[in-house]
Amino acid sequence: MRNRLKVLRAERNWSQADLAEKLDVSRQSVNAIETGKYDPSLPLAFKIATVFGLSIEQIFSADDVAQAAE
Amino acid sequence: MAEQLTPTAKRVARRYAREIAIASVLYTAIVFAGAYAIRNLDLPQWLVILAALAPLIPALMMLRAYARFLNGIDEFQRRIQTDSMLISAAIVGFGSFAYGFLEEWADFPHVPLIWVFPALIGIWGLAACVVRLRYK
């Protein structure tokens, strides 16, 4: 799964630790999600979307969907 | 590492450390008392069995502490823990299975079953380090 977490975080000037604190998860968790090594559960994806004030689709996209759009 | 913990994670880690410490103290006391009683007192067989099984109580307290810890940490950390446990279970499970055949058929020295659980815990710790590196 692809995500725009790093970009969205940079736009808001948030560090990984800042985002981790807002999500109540570890910084390693944010890093693993951001680098695509770990796909969050649906509840965590909703929480991430809420923190950024966006919909899940605006943050995450499936690899094949992203490739088809390119 | 500690500065990366969220307030929830800190609370969970503190509770885990406290529960493990209590269980460890109890385990040490039970093992020493049991060993002393079995070696120095003329206990009936049922009491010997009871003493031999008594360390299971703090061991189960540790298991409960770990289960509570696992439920308290975030989902990614839980993934690391469960992946590591699975690797440890596979290594120790297949390792002891293979060694059982070596003992029976190839006259390898006998290893007491009591080592299975410490091996499970030790390899789980090592596996957690490796799994953590994989996600870096």
N, CA and C atoms of all chains as a GROMACS GRO file, in nm:
protein
  618
    1MET      N    1   0.084  -0.119   0.000
    1MET     CA    2   0.000   0.000   0.000
    1MET      C    3   0.089   0.126   0.000
    2ARG      N    4   0.048   0.226  -0.078
    2ARG     CA    5   0.123   0.352  -0.079
    2ARG      C    6   0.056   0.454   0.013
    3ASN      N    7   0.133   0.550   0.058
    3ASN     CA    8   0.072   0.654   0.140
    3ASN      C    9   0.145   0.787   0.123
    4ARG      N   10   0.077   0.896   0.160
    4ARG     CA   11   0.135   1.030   0.148
    4ARG      C   12   0.171   1.088   0.285
    5LEU      N   13   0.194   0.998   0.378
    5LEU     CA   14   0.216   1.040   0.517
    5LEU      C   15   0.333   1.139   0.532
    6LYS      N   16   0.443   1.108   0.465
    6LYS     CA   17   0.564   1.190   0.479
    6LYS      C   18   0.537   1.332   0.428
    7VAL      N   19   0.470   1.342   0.313
    7VAL     CA   20   0.439   1.472   0.252
    7VAL      C   21   0.345   1.551   0.343
    8LEU      N   22   0.239   1.483   0.387
    8LEU     CA   23   0.138   1.550   0.471
    8LEU      C   24   0.199   1.597   0.603
    9ARG      N   25   0.289   1.517   0.654
    9ARG     CA   26   0.356   1.551   0.779
    9ARG      C   27   0.446   1.674   0.758
   10ALA      N   28   0.518   1.672   0.646
   10ALA     CA   29   0.609   1.784   0.615
   10ALA      C   30   0.530   1.914   0.595
   11GLU      N   31   0.415   1.904   0.530
   11GLU     CA   32   0.330   2.022   0.508
   11GLU      C   33   0.290   2.089   0.640
   12ARG      N   34   0.273   2.005   0.740
   12ARG     CA   35   0.230   2.056   0.871
   12ARG      C   36   0.348   2.079   0.967
   13ASN      N   37   0.467   2.052   0.915
   13ASN     CA   38   0.587   2.070   0.997
   13ASN      C   39   0.588   1.980   1.121
   14TRP      N   40   0.535   1.861   1.106
   14TRP     CA   41   0.531   1.766   1.218
   14TRP      C   42   0.646   1.667   1.203
   15SER      N   43   0.708   1.633   1.314
   15SER     CA   44   0.808   1.526   1.312
   15SER      C   45   0.734   1.392   1.326
   16GLN      N   46   0.807   1.284   1.306
   16GLN     CA   47   0.745   1.151   1.325
   16GLN      C   48   0.698   1.137   1.469
   17ALA      N   49   0.777   1.191   1.561
   17ALA     CA   50   0.740   1.183   1.703
   17ALA      C   51   0.612   1.262   1.732
   18ASP      N   52   0.597   1.378   1.665
   18ASP     CA   53   0.474   1.459   1.682
   18ASP      C   54   0.352   1.379   1.639
   19LEU      N   55   0.364   1.320   1.519
   19LEU     CA   56   0.251   1.242   1.466
   19LEU      C   57   0.223   1.121   1.555
   20ALA      N   58   0.331   1.057   1.600
   20ALA     CA   59   0.316   0.940   1.687
   20ALA      C   60   0.238   0.976   1.813
   21GLU      N   61   0.269   1.092   1.868
   21GLU     CA   62   0.203   1.138   1.990
   21GLU      C   63   0.054   1.162   1.964
   22LYS      N   64   0.024   1.224   1.849
   22LYS     CA   65  -0.117   1.251   1.816
   22LYS      C   66  -0.195   1.122   1.795
   23LEU      N   67  -0.125   1.019   1.745
   23LEU     CA   68  -0.192   0.892   1.717
   23LEU      C   69  -0.186   0.795   1.835
   24ASP      N   70  -0.108   0.832   1.937
   24ASP     CA   71  -0.085   0.746   2.053
   24ASP      C   72  -0.024   0.611   2.013
   25VAL      N   73   0.074   0.619   1.922
   25VAL     CA   74   0.151   0.500   1.884
   25VAL      C   75   0.300   0.535   1.895
   26SER      N   76   0.386   0.435   1.880
   26SER     CA   77   0.530   0.461   1.890
   26SER      C   78   0.580   0.530   1.762
   27ARG      N   79   0.696   0.597   1.774
   27ARG     CA   80   0.754   0.662   1.656
   27ARG      C   81   0.793   0.558   1.552
   28GLN      N   82   0.837   0.441   1.598
   28GLN     CA   83   0.872   0.332   1.505
   28GLN      C   84   0.751   0.291   1.421
   29SER      N   85   0.633   0.297   1.482
   29SER     CA   86   0.510   0.260   1.410
   29SER      C   87   0.487   0.359   1.296
   30VAL      N   88   0.503   0.487   1.326
   30VAL     CA   89   0.483   0.590   1.223
   30VAL      C   90   0.585   0.569   1.111
   31ASN      N   91   0.709   0.544   1.149
   31ASN     CA   92   0.815   0.522   1.050
   31ASN      C   93   0.784   0.400   0.962
   32ALA      N   94   0.740   0.291   1.025
   32ALA     CA   95   0.710   0.168   0.948
   32ALA      C   96   0.594   0.190   0.852
   33ILE      N   97   0.493   0.266   0.895
   33ILE     CA   98   0.379   0.295   0.806
   33ILE      C   99   0.425   0.386   0.692
   34GLU      N  100   0.499   0.488   0.729
   34GLU     CA  101   0.545   0.588   0.632
   34GLU      C  102   0.631   0.526   0.521
   35THR      N  103   0.717   0.432   0.560
   35THR     CA  104   0.806   0.369   0.462
   35THR      C  105   0.740   0.251   0.391
   36GLY      N  106   0.614   0.227   0.422
   36GLY     CA  107   0.539   0.121   0.354
   36GLY      C  108   0.574  -0.019   0.401
   37LYS      N  109   0.645  -0.029   0.514
   37LYS     CA  110   0.683  -0.162   0.564
   37LYS      C  111   0.573  -0.225   0.647
   38TYR      N  112   0.482  -0.140   0.691
   38TYR     CA  113   0.369  -0.192   0.770
   38TYR      C  114   0.241  -0.120   0.728
   39ASP      N  115   0.138  -0.197   0.698
   39ASP     CA  116   0.008  -0.139   0.663
   39ASP      C  117  -0.078  -0.130   0.789
   40PRO      N  118  -0.128  -0.010   0.821
   40PRO     CA  119  -0.207   0.003   0.944
   40PRO      C  120  -0.341  -0.067   0.934
   41SER      N  121  -0.398  -0.098   1.050
   41SER     CA  122  -0.533  -0.155   1.053
   41SER      C  123  -0.632  -0.046   1.011
   42LEU      N  124  -0.754  -0.085   0.983
   42LEU     CA  125  -0.856   0.013   0.942
   42LEU      C  126  -0.881   0.117   1.053
   43PRO      N  127  -0.895   0.074   1.182
   43PRO     CA  128  -0.913   0.176   1.286
   43PRO      C  129  -0.799   0.278   1.293
   44LEU      N  130  -0.672   0.229   1.277
   44LEU     CA  131  -0.560   0.322   1.282
   44LEU      C  132  -0.558   0.412   1.158
   45ALA      N  133  -0.595   0.356   1.044
   45ALA     CA  134  -0.602   0.436   0.920
   45ALA      C  135  -0.705   0.548   0.936
   46PHE      N  136  -0.818   0.518   0.999
   46PHE     CA  137  -0.920   0.620   1.024
   46PHE      C  138  -0.867   0.727   1.119
   47LYS      N  139  -0.792   0.682   1.218
   47LYS     CA  140  -0.736   0.776   1.315
   47LYS      C  141  -0.636   0.870   1.246
   48ILE      N  142  -0.555   0.812   1.156
   48ILE     CA  143  -0.457   0.893   1.081
   48ILE      C  144  -0.532   0.995   0.995
   49ALA      N  145  -0.639   0.948   0.929
   49ALA     CA  146  -0.718   1.037   0.844
   49ALA      C  147  -0.778   1.152   0.926
   50THR      N  148  -0.827   1.120   1.044
   50THR     CA  149  -0.888   1.221   1.132
   50THR      C  150  -0.784   1.325   1.174
   51VAL      N  151  -0.665   1.276   1.209
   51VAL     CA  152  -0.558   1.368   1.253
   51VAL      C  153  -0.521   1.467   1.142
   52PHE      N  154  -0.521   1.419   1.018
   52PHE     CA  155  -0.487   1.507   0.905
   52PHE      C  156  -0.609   1.581   0.849
   53GLY      N  157  -0.728   1.544   0.895
   53GLY     CA  158  -0.850   1.607   0.845
   53GLY      C  159  -0.879   1.571   0.700
   54LEU      N  160  -0.841   1.451   0.661
   54LEU     CA  161  -0.861   1.404   0.523
   54LEU      C  162  -0.934   1.270   0.525
   55SER      N  163  -0.971   1.222   0.406
   55SER     CA  164  -1.030   1.088   0.400
   55SER      C  165  -0.917   0.986   0.384
   56ILE      N  166  -0.947   0.861   0.413
   56ILE     CA  167  -0.844   0.756   0.402
   56ILE      C  168  -0.789   0.750   0.259
   57GLU      N  169  -0.879   0.764   0.160
   57GLU     CA  170  -0.837   0.755   0.019
   57GLU      C  171  -0.741   0.867  -0.020
   58GLN      N  172  -0.749   0.979   0.051
   58GLN     CA  173  -0.658   1.091   0.020
   58GLN      C  174  -0.518   1.066   0.078
   59ILE      N  175  -0.507   0.968   0.164
   59ILE     CA  176  -0.377   0.938   0.225
   59ILE      C  177  -0.320   0.805   0.174
   60PHE      N  178  -0.407   0.704   0.169
   60PHE     CA  179  -0.361   0.570   0.129
   60PHE      C  180  -0.418   0.528  -0.006
   61SER      N  181  -0.337   0.453  -0.080
   61SER     CA  182  -0.388   0.392  -0.203
   61SER      C  183  -0.321   0.257  -0.221
   62ALA      N  184  -0.397   0.163  -0.277
   62ALA     CA  185  -0.340   0.030  -0.300
   62ALA      C  186  -0.236   0.041  -0.411
   63ASP      N  187  -0.131  -0.043  -0.405
   63ASP     CA  188  -0.024  -0.038  -0.505
   63ASP      C  189  -0.077  -0.047  -0.647
   64ASP      N  190  -0.167  -0.145  -0.672
   64ASP     CA  191  -0.216  -0.165  -0.809
   64ASP      C  192  -0.302  -0.047  -0.854
   65VAL      N  193  -0.377   0.015  -0.762
   65VAL     CA  194  -0.459   0.132  -0.796
   65VAL      C  195  -0.370   0.250  -0.832
   66ALA      N  196  -0.263   0.267  -0.753
   66ALA     CA  197  -0.170   0.378  -0.777
   66ALA      C  198  -0.099   0.360  -0.911
   67GLN      N  199  -0.063   0.234  -0.942
   67GLN     CA  200   0.006   0.207  -1.070
   67GLN      C  201  -0.088   0.231  -1.188
   68ALA      N  202  -0.215   0.192  -1.172
   68ALA     CA  203  -0.313   0.209  -1.281
   68ALA      C  204  -0.337   0.358  -1.308
   69ALA      N  205  -0.330   0.438  -1.203
   69ALA     CA  206  -0.356   0.582  -1.216
   69ALA      C  207  -0.240   0.654  -1.285
   70GLU      N  208  -0.119   0.591  -1.279
   70GLU     CA  209  -0.001   0.658  -1.338
   70GLU      C  210   0.002   0.649  -1.489
   71MET      N  211   1.546   0.538   2.358
   71MET     CA  212   1.426   0.458   2.326
   71MET      C  213   1.308   0.503   2.412
   72ALA      N  214   1.336   0.532   2.543
   72ALA     CA  215   1.227   0.566   2.634
   72ALA      C  216   1.155   0.694   2.594
   73GLU      N  217   1.232   0.792   2.534
   73GLU     CA  218   1.168   0.918   2.498
   73GLU      C  219   1.070   0.902   2.382
   74GLN      N  220   1.077   0.786   2.314
   74GLN     CA  221   0.988   0.764   2.201
   74GLN      C  222   0.854   0.706   2.246
   75LEU      N  223   0.843   0.672   2.372
   75LEU     CA  224   0.719   0.609   2.420
   75LEU      C  225   0.611   0.713   2.443
   76THR      N  226   0.489   0.678   2.402
   76THR     CA  227   0.374   0.764   2.428
   76THR      C  228   0.331   0.744   2.574
   77PRO      N  229   0.248   0.833   2.629
   77PRO     CA  230   0.203   0.813   2.768
   77PRO      C  231   0.139   0.677   2.790
   78THR      N  232   0.060   0.630   2.693
   78THR     CA  233  -0.003   0.498   2.705
   78THR      C  234   0.103   0.389   2.712
   79ALA      N  235   0.203   0.399   2.622
   79ALA     CA  236   0.309   0.298   2.618
   79ALA      C  237   0.390   0.298   2.748
   80LYS      N  238   0.413   0.420   2.802
   80LYS     CA  239   0.488   0.430   2.927
   80LYS      C  240   0.412   0.360   3.039
   81ARG      N  241   0.280   0.386   3.044
   81ARG     CA  242   0.196   0.325   3.148
   81ARG      C  243   0.198   0.173   3.135
   82VAL      N  244   0.185   0.125   3.011
   82VAL     CA  245   0.184  -0.020   2.986
   82VAL      C  246   0.319  -0.082   3.024
   83ALA      N  247   0.428  -0.014   2.988
   83ALA     CA  248   0.562  -0.065   3.017
   83ALA      C  249   0.588  -0.069   3.169
   84ARG      N  250   0.540   0.038   3.238
   84ARG     CA  251   0.558   0.042   3.384
   84ARG      C  252   0.481  -0.071   3.452
   85ARG      N  253   0.357  -0.092   3.407
   85ARG     CA  254   0.273  -0.198   3.465
   85ARG      C  255   0.337  -0.335   3.440
   86TYR      N  256   0.388  -0.353   3.318
   86TYR     CA  257   0.452  -0.480   3.281
   86TYR      C  258   0.575  -0.507   3.368
   87ALA      N  259   0.658  -0.403   3.385
   87ALA     CA  260   0.780  -0.418   3.466
   87ALA      C  261   0.742  -0.452   3.611
   88ARG      N  262   0.637  -0.385   3.663
   88ARG     CA  263   0.595  -0.410   3.801
   88ARG      C  264   0.545  -0.553   3.817
   89GLU      N  265   0.460  -0.596   3.725
   89GLU     CA  266   0.402  -0.732   3.735
   89GLU      C  267   0.508  -0.840   3.718
   90ILE      N  268   0.602  -0.816   3.627
   90ILE     CA  269   0.710  -0.915   3.605
   90ILE      C  270   0.801  -0.920   3.728
   91ALA      N  271   0.827  -0.805   3.788
   91ALA     CA  272   0.913  -0.801   3.907
   91ALA      C  273   0.850  -0.880   4.023
   92ILE      N  274   0.721  -0.858   4.044
   92ILE     CA  275   0.650  -0.929   4.152
   92ILE      C  276   0.654  -1.080   4.126
   93ALA      N  277   0.625  -1.119   4.002
   93ALA     CA  278   0.624  -1.262   3.966
   93ALA      C  279   0.764  -1.323   3.981
   94SER      N  280   0.868  -1.244   3.946
   94SER     CA  281   1.006  -1.295   3.954
   94SER      C  282   1.047  -1.319   4.099
   95VAL      N  283   1.010  -1.224   4.187
   95VAL     CA  284   1.042  -1.239   4.330
   95VAL      C  285   0.973  -1.363   4.385
   96LEU      N  286   0.845  -1.378   4.348
   96LEU     CA  287   0.766  -1.493   4.394
   96LEU      C  288   0.826  -1.623   4.341
   97TYR      N  289   0.869  -1.620   4.214
   97TYR     CA  290   0.928  -1.739   4.150
   97TYR      C  291   1.054  -1.782   4.226
   98THR      N  292   1.140  -1.684   4.253
   98THR     CA  293   1.266  -1.713   4.324
   98THR      C  294   1.237  -1.772   4.462
   99ALA      N  295   1.144  -1.710   4.533
   99ALA     CA  296   1.109  -1.757   4.668
   99ALA      C  297   1.053  -1.899   4.663
  100ILE      N  298   0.963  -1.925   4.568
  100ILE     CA  299   0.901  -2.058   4.558
  100ILE      C  300   1.004  -2.165   4.520
  101VAL      N  301   1.092  -2.132   4.426
  101VAL     CA  302   1.193  -2.231   4.382
  101VAL      C  303   1.289  -2.264   4.497
  102PHE      N  304   1.337  -2.160   4.568
  102PHE     CA  305   1.430  -2.184   4.678
  102PHE      C  306   1.362  -2.262   4.791
  103ALA      N  307   1.240  -2.220   4.826
  103ALA     CA  308   1.166  -2.287   4.934
  103ALA      C  309   1.135  -2.432   4.894
  104GLY      N  310   1.094  -2.453   4.770
  104GLY     CA  311   1.061  -2.587   4.722
  104GLY      C  312   1.183  -2.678   4.722
  105ALA      N  313   1.295  -2.625   4.669
  105ALA     CA  314   1.419  -2.705   4.662
  105ALA      C  315   1.467  -2.741   4.803
  106TYR      N  316   1.459  -2.644   4.894
  106TYR     CA  317   1.501  -2.668   5.032
  106TYR      C  318   1.414  -2.776   5.097
  107ALA      N  319   1.282  -2.761   5.080
  107ALA     CA  320   1.187  -2.854   5.143
  107ALA      C  321   1.206  -2.996   5.090
  108ILE      N  322   1.222  -3.009   4.958
  108ILE     CA  323   1.235  -3.142   4.897
  108ILE      C  324   1.366  -3.210   4.940
  109ARG      N  325   1.474  -3.131   4.953
  109ARG     CA  326   1.604  -3.189   4.989
  109ARG      C  327   1.618  -3.216   5.139
  110ASN      N  328   1.553  -3.134   5.221
  110ASN     CA  329   1.577  -3.144   5.366
  110ASN      C  330   1.463  -3.202   5.448
  111LEU      N  331   1.345  -3.204   5.392
  111LEU     CA  332   1.232  -3.255   5.470
  111LEU      C  333   1.181  -3.384   5.409
  112ASP      N  334   1.122  -3.465   5.493
  112ASP     CA  335   1.067  -3.592   5.444
  112ASP      C  336   0.920  -3.571   5.406
  113LEU      N  337   0.899  -3.518   5.288
  113LEU     CA  338   0.764  -3.481   5.246
  113LEU      C  339   0.691  -3.600   5.184
  114PRO      N  340   0.560  -3.608   5.205
  114PRO     CA  341   0.484  -3.712   5.132
  114PRO      C  342   0.483  -3.680   4.982
  115GLN      N  343   0.459  -3.782   4.901
  115GLN     CA  344   0.469  -3.767   4.755
  115GLN      C  345   0.377  -3.657   4.701
  116TRP      N  346   0.256  -3.648   4.757
  116TRP     CA  347   0.162  -3.547   4.705
  116TRP      C  348   0.214  -3.405   4.728
  117LEU      N  349   0.287  -3.386   4.839
  117LEU     CA  350   0.342  -3.254   4.869
  117LEU      C  351   0.463  -3.224   4.779
  118VAL      N  352   0.538  -3.330   4.745
  118VAL     CA  353   0.652  -3.313   4.653
  118VAL      C  354   0.599  -3.269   4.515
  119ILE      N  355   0.490  -3.334   4.473
  119ILE     CA  356   0.429  -3.299   4.343
  119ILE      C  357   0.380  -3.154   4.347
  120LEU      N  358   0.319  -3.118   4.458
  120LEU     CA  359   0.268  -2.981   4.475
  120LEU      C  360   0.383  -2.879   4.470
  121ALA      N  361   0.492  -2.912   4.539
  121ALA     CA  362   0.609  -2.823   4.541
  121ALA      C  363   0.670  -2.811   4.401
  122ALA      N  364   0.672  -2.923   4.329
  122ALA     CA  365   0.730  -2.923   4.194
  122ALA      C  366   0.646  -2.840   4.098
  123LEU      N  367   0.514  -2.836   4.124
  123LEU     CA  368   0.426  -2.761   4.033
  123LEU      C  369   0.408  -2.615   4.077
  124ALA      N  370   0.448  -2.583   4.199
  124ALA     CA  371   0.428  -2.448   4.252
  124ALA      C  372   0.493  -2.337   4.168
  125PRO      N  373   0.615  -2.359   4.110
  125PRO     CA  374   0.673  -2.251   4.027
  125PRO      C  375   0.586  -2.212   3.907
  126LEU      N  376   0.490  -2.299   3.878
  126LEU     CA  377   0.399  -2.270   3.767
  126LEU      C  378   0.313  -2.146   3.797
  127ILE      N  379   0.287  -2.122   3.925
  127ILE     CA  380   0.202  -2.007   3.963
  127ILE      C  381   0.266  -1.874   3.920
  128PRO      N  382   0.392  -1.846   3.965
  128PRO     CA  383   0.451  -1.721   3.916
  128PRO      C  384   0.475  -1.721   3.765
  129ALA      N  385   0.501  -1.840   3.706
  129ALA     CA  386   0.520  -1.847   3.561
  129ALA      C  387   0.391  -1.806   3.489
  130LEU      N  388   0.277  -1.849   3.542
  130LEU     CA  389   0.149  -1.810   3.483
  130LEU      C  390   0.122  -1.661   3.507
  131MET      N  391   0.169  -1.609   3.621
  131MET     CA  392   0.157  -1.464   3.646
  131MET      C  393   0.236  -1.386   3.542
  132MET      N  394   0.353  -1.440   3.504
  132MET     CA  395   0.435  -1.375   3.399
  132MET      C  396   0.363  -1.380   3.265
  133LEU      N  397   0.300  -1.493   3.238
  133LEU     CA  398   0.225  -1.507   3.112
  133LEU      C  399   0.111  -1.405   3.107
  134ARG      N  400   0.042  -1.389   3.221
  134ARG     CA  401  -0.068  -1.292   3.229
  134ARG      C  402  -0.015  -1.150   3.208
  135ALA      N  403   0.099  -1.120   3.271
  135ALA     CA  404   0.160  -0.988   3.256
  135ALA      C  405   0.194  -0.962   3.109
  136TYR      N  406   0.248  -1.064   3.043
  136TYR     CA  407   0.285  -1.050   2.902
  136TYR      C  408   0.161  -1.030   2.815
  137ALA      N  409   0.054  -1.105   2.845
  137ALA     CA  410  -0.071  -1.092   2.769
  137ALA      C  411  -0.127  -0.951   2.784
  138ARG      N  412  -0.122  -0.896   2.907
  138ARG     CA  413  -0.170  -0.760   2.932
  138ARG      C  414  -0.082  -0.658   2.860
  139PHE      N  415   0.049  -0.684   2.859
  139PHE     CA  416   0.144  -0.597   2.788
  139PHE      C  417   0.112  -0.595   2.638
  140LEU      N  418   0.089  -0.717   2.585
  140LEU     CA  419   0.060  -0.732   2.442
  140LEU      C  420  -0.068  -0.658   2.403
  141ASN      N  421  -0.167  -0.662   2.491
  141ASN     CA  422  -0.293  -0.593   2.462
  141ASN      C  423  -0.281  -0.442   2.478
  142GLY      N  424  -0.180  -0.398   2.553
  142GLY     CA  425  -0.167  -0.254   2.580
  142GLY      C  426  -0.083  -0.178   2.478
  143ILE      N  427   0.008  -0.248   2.409
  143ILE     CA  428   0.098  -0.178   2.316
  143ILE      C  429   0.028  -0.154   2.183
  144ASP      N  430   0.087  -0.067   2.099
  144ASP     CA  431   0.020  -0.036   1.972
  144ASP      C  432   0.032  -0.152   1.872
  145GLU      N  433  -0.048  -0.147   1.768
  145GLU     CA  434  -0.061  -0.263   1.679
  145GLU      C  435   0.068  -0.302   1.607
  146PHE      N  436   0.152  -0.204   1.576
  146PHE     CA  437   0.277  -0.236   1.508
  146PHE      C  438   0.373  -0.309   1.603
  147GLN      N  439   0.381  -0.259   1.727
  147GLN     CA  440   0.466  -0.324   1.827
  147GLN      C  441   0.414  -0.465   1.856
  148ARG      N  442   0.281  -0.478   1.856
  148ARG     CA  443   0.220  -0.610   1.879
  148ARG      C  444   0.258  -0.705   1.765
  149ARG      N  445   0.262  -0.651   1.643
  149ARG     CA  446   0.301  -0.731   1.527
  149ARG      C  447   0.444  -0.784   1.543
  150ILE      N  448   0.533  -0.697   1.592
  150ILE     CA  449   0.672  -0.739   1.614
  150ILE      C  450   0.677  -0.852   1.717
  151GLN      N  451   0.601  -0.834   1.825
  151GLN     CA  452   0.598  -0.935   1.931
  151GLN      C  453   0.542  -1.068   1.882
  152THR      N  454   0.432  -1.063   1.808
  152THR     CA  455   0.370  -1.189   1.764
  152THR      C  456   0.454  -1.257   1.655
  153ASP      N  457   0.516  -1.178   1.566
  153ASP     CA  458   0.606  -1.235   1.466
  153ASP      C  459   0.722  -1.307   1.535
  154SER      N  460   0.778  -1.241   1.638
  154SER     CA  461   0.893  -1.298   1.709
  154SER      C  462   0.854  -1.426   1.782
  155MET      N  463   0.737  -1.423   1.845
  155MET     CA  464   0.689  -1.542   1.916
  155MET      C  465   0.671  -1.660   1.822
  156LEU      N  466   0.617  -1.630   1.703
  156LEU     CA  467   0.595  -1.735   1.603
  156LEU      C  468   0.728  -1.795   1.557
  157ILE      N  469   0.827  -1.708   1.536
  157ILE     CA  470   0.960  -1.755   1.494
  157ILE      C  471   1.020  -1.842   1.605
  158SER      N  472   1.008  -1.794   1.729
  158SER     CA  473   1.062  -1.869   1.843
  158SER      C  474   0.992  -2.004   1.857
  159ALA      N  475   0.859  -2.004   1.845
  159ALA     CA  476   0.783  -2.130   1.857
  159ALA      C  477   0.825  -2.228   1.748
  160ALA      N  478   0.848  -2.176   1.627
  160ALA     CA  479   0.888  -2.263   1.515
  160ALA      C  480   1.027  -2.321   1.540
  161ILE      N  481   1.121  -2.235   1.582
  161ILE     CA  482   1.259  -2.282   1.603
  161ILE      C  483   1.265  -2.383   1.718
  162VAL      N  484   1.204  -2.347   1.832
  162VAL     CA  485   1.210  -2.437   1.948
  162VAL      C  486   1.127  -2.563   1.923
  163GLY      N  487   1.011  -2.546   1.862
  163GLY     CA  488   0.923  -2.660   1.834
  163GLY      C  489   0.991  -2.760   1.741
  164PHE      N  490   1.038  -2.712   1.627
  164PHE     CA  491   1.102  -2.803   1.532
  164PHE      C  492   1.238  -2.851   1.584
  165GLY      N  493   1.308  -2.762   1.657
  165GLY     CA  494   1.437  -2.799   1.714
  165GLY      C  495   1.423  -2.912   1.815
  166SER      N  496   1.325  -2.899   1.906
  166SER     CA  497   1.307  -3.004   2.008
  166SER      C  498   1.254  -3.133   1.944
  167PHE      N  499   1.172  -3.117   1.841
  167PHE     CA  500   1.120  -3.233   1.768
  167PHE      C  501   1.236  -3.311   1.704
  168ALA      N  502   1.323  -3.236   1.636
  168ALA     CA  503   1.438  -3.299   1.570
  168ALA      C  504   1.532  -3.361   1.673
  169TYR      N  505   1.555  -3.287   1.785
  169TYR     CA  506   1.647  -3.338   1.886
  169TYR      C  507   1.591  -3.464   1.952
  170GLY      N  508   1.458  -3.472   1.962
  170GLY     CA  509   1.394  -3.591   2.017
  170GLY      C  510   1.430  -3.715   1.935
  171PHE      N  511   1.430  -3.699   1.804
  171PHE     CA  512   1.470  -3.812   1.717
  171PHE      C  513   1.617  -3.844   1.733
  172LEU      N  514   1.700  -3.738   1.745
  172LEU     CA  515   1.844  -3.759   1.763
  172LEU      C  516   1.872  -3.834   1.894
  173GLU      N  517   1.796  -3.797   1.998
  173GLU     CA  518   1.811  -3.864   2.128
  173GLU      C  519   1.775  -4.012   2.118
  174GLU      N  520   1.664  -4.038   2.051
  174GLU     CA  521   1.612  -4.174   2.042
  174GLU      C  522   1.694  -4.262   1.950
  175TRP      N  523   1.730  -4.207   1.834
  175TRP     CA  524   1.792  -4.290   1.731
  175TRP      C  525   1.943  -4.277   1.721
  176ALA      N  526   1.997  -4.161   1.760
  176ALA     CA  527   2.141  -4.140   1.739
  176ALA      C  528   2.216  -4.126   1.871
  177ASP      N  529   2.150  -4.164   1.982
  177ASP     CA  530   2.214  -4.164   2.115
  177ASP      C  531   2.271  -4.028   2.156
  178PHE      N  532   2.204  -3.923   2.116
  178PHE     CA  533   2.247  -3.790   2.162
  178PHE      C  534   2.214  -3.778   2.310
  179PRO      N  535   2.291  -3.695   2.386
  179PRO     CA  536   2.265  -3.684   2.530
  179PRO      C  537   2.125  -3.630   2.559
  180HIS      N  538   2.067  -3.677   2.669
  180HIS     CA  539   1.932  -3.636   2.706
  180HIS      C  540   1.931  -3.491   2.755
  181VAL      N  541   1.837  -3.412   2.704
  181VAL     CA  542   1.820  -3.274   2.750
  181VAL      C  543   1.685  -3.266   2.822
  182PRO      N  544   1.683  -3.223   2.951
  182PRO     CA  545   1.556  -3.219   3.024
  182PRO      C  546   1.457  -3.121   2.960
  183LEU      N  547   1.329  -3.156   2.970
  183LEU     CA  548   1.221  -3.075   2.912
  183LEU      C  549   1.214  -2.935   2.972
  184ILE      N  550   1.269  -2.918   3.093
  184ILE     CA  551   1.260  -2.788   3.160
  184ILE      C  552   1.326  -2.677   3.077
  185TRP      N  553   1.415  -2.714   2.983
  185TRP     CA  554   1.486  -2.614   2.903
  185TRP      C  555   1.403  -2.561   2.787
  186VAL      N  556   1.291  -2.625   2.760
  186VAL     CA  557   1.210  -2.582   2.645
  186VAL      C  558   1.157  -2.439   2.665
  187PHE      N  559   1.101  -2.412   2.783
  187PHE     CA  560   1.041  -2.281   2.808
  187PHE      C  561   1.146  -2.168   2.807
  188PRO      N  562   1.260  -2.185   2.881
  188PRO     CA  563   1.363  -2.080   2.873
  188PRO      C  564   1.412  -2.058   2.729
  189ALA      N  565   1.424  -2.168   2.652
  189ALA     CA  566   1.468  -2.156   2.513
  189ALA      C  567   1.367  -2.073   2.432
  190LEU      N  568   1.239  -2.100   2.458
  190LEU     CA  569   1.132  -2.027   2.390
  190LEU      C  570   1.142  -1.877   2.419
  191ILE      N  571   1.165  -1.844   2.545
  191ILE     CA  572   1.173  -1.703   2.585
  191ILE      C  573   1.301  -1.638   2.528
  192GLY      N  574   1.413  -1.710   2.540
  192GLY     CA  575   1.541  -1.656   2.492
  192GLY      C  576   1.540  -1.630   2.343
  193ILE      N  577   1.492  -1.727   2.267
  193ILE     CA  578   1.491  -1.712   2.121
  193ILE      C  579   1.388  -1.608   2.080
  194TRP      N  580   1.280  -1.597   2.156
  194TRP     CA  581   1.180  -1.492   2.128
  194TRP      C  582   1.246  -1.353   2.140
  195GLY      N  583   1.329  -1.335   2.243
  195GLY     CA  584   1.398  -1.207   2.262
  195GLY      C  585   1.492  -1.176   2.145
  196LEU      N  586   1.568  -1.276   2.103
  196LEU     CA  587   1.660  -1.258   1.990
  196LEU      C  588   1.583  -1.230   1.862
  197ALA      N  589   1.474  -1.307   1.843
  197ALA     CA  590   1.392  -1.290   1.721
  197ALA      C  591   1.331  -1.150   1.717
  198ALA      N  592   1.293  -1.097   1.834
  198ALA     CA  593   1.234  -0.962   1.839
  198ALA      C  594   1.334  -0.858   1.788
  199CYS      N  595   1.463  -0.877   1.822
  199CYS     CA  596   1.567  -0.784   1.773
  199CYS      C  597   1.577  -0.790   1.621
  200VAL      N  598   1.574  -0.914   1.567
  200VAL     CA  599   1.587  -0.933   1.422
  200VAL      C  600   1.464  -0.876   1.350
  201VAL      N  601   1.345  -0.907   1.403
  201VAL     CA  602   1.220  -0.859   1.340
  201VAL      C  603   1.216  -0.706   1.342
  202ARG      N  604   1.260  -0.647   1.454
  202ARG     CA  605   1.263  -0.501   1.467
  202ARG      C  606   1.354  -0.439   1.360
  203LEU      N  607   1.468  -0.504   1.335
  203LEU     CA  608   1.562  -0.455   1.233
  203LEU      C  609   1.498  -0.459   1.094
  204ARG      N  610   1.418  -0.563   1.072
  204ARG     CA  611   1.354  -0.581   0.941
  204ARG      C  612   1.260  -0.464   0.908
  205TYR      N  613   1.201  -0.406   1.010
  205TYR     CA  614   1.106  -0.296   0.989
  205TYR      C  615   1.172  -0.159   0.991
  206LYS      N  616   1.305  -0.155   1.013
  206LYS     CA  617   1.373  -0.023   1.021
  206LYS      C  618   1.382   0.043   0.886
   0.00000   0.00000   0.00000
